[in-house]
Amino acid sequence: MASRATRLSPGPLGDRGTMTEYTSFGFGDRQRAFQARHISFFERFERLREAVNDVFNRTITADELVDPIVFYLGSRAVDDFLGVLILAANDNALSATALLRGMYERVVTARYLHDHPEETLAF
């Protein structure tokens, strides 16, 4: 397969801003309680956002069919994670766990395809 360069922009977190901006929709009292319970996570969130943007907001070179598929699955997992976070912060645990299952399956599938690119067409 010939190499192809694809610009995927913005990344999964794009220019969405900080976590404080993220939690401006929903139940403010529940979000504040969630943030208070998980203060160390929110103190580190900006570093996580920067790392995710470094990984996903870039041009990818697809030498193999598996490359954009793994990239997409990873990008979807990040989006799922943010959905889980928003739902959990608003005390919607059942919906958060439903997203968590799909996120887990995408991460496992991405890892499997990365390790076994010959299985990509079967996927």
Disulfide bonds with the S-S distance in Angstrom:
none
